[in-house]
């Protein structure tokens, strides 16, 4: 997901991430078409303090 410059001062990313908060117990990683859904432990801090 590193950005790259496509024009002067315009940058593009090659992927999208969504942050979903909740309890991961019982969660099963899955793939739907080209979309992969999984739990990660190495994500930049989202400053979210809930459960």
C-alpha positions in Angstrom: 0.0 0.0 0.0 2.8 2.4 -0.6 1.7 5.5 -2.6 3.3 6.5 -5.9 3.2 9.7 -7.7 1.2 9.6 -11.0 1.4 13.3 -11.8 2.8 16.4 -10.2 1.6 16.4 -6.6 -1.0 13.7 -7.3 -0.5 10.3 -5.6 -2.2 7.0 -6.0 -2.5 4.0 -3.7 -2.7 0.4 -4.9 -5.0 -0.8 -2.1 -7.7 0.1 0.4 -8.0 -0.9 4.1 -11.0 -0.6 6.3 -10.7 -0.6 10.1 -13.4 -2.5 11.8 -13.5 -2.5 15.6 -14.9 -5.5 17.6 -14.2 -8.8 19.1 -12.4 -11.1 16.7 -13.3 -14.3 18.7 -14.8 -16.8 16.3 -13.8 -14.8 13.2 -12.8 -16.8 10.2 -10.5 -15.3 7.5 -12.2 -15.4 4.1 -11.9 -14.3 0.5 -14.8 -13.1 -1.6 -13.8 -12.6 -5.2 -10.7 -10.4 -5.1 -11.4 -9.1 -1.6 -9.6 -10.7 1.4 -10.9 -10.3 4.9 -8.5 -11.0 7.8 -7.4 -9.9 11.2 -4.0 -8.2 11.5 -1.9 -7.4 14.4 0.4 -4.9 12.6 -1.7 -1.9 11.7 -0.9 1.8 12.3 -2.5 3.2 15.4 -6.1 4.4 14.6 -6.3 6.1 18.0 -9.4 4.0 18.7 -9.8 3.2 22.3 -13.0 1.0 22.4 -13.3 -2.7 22.6 
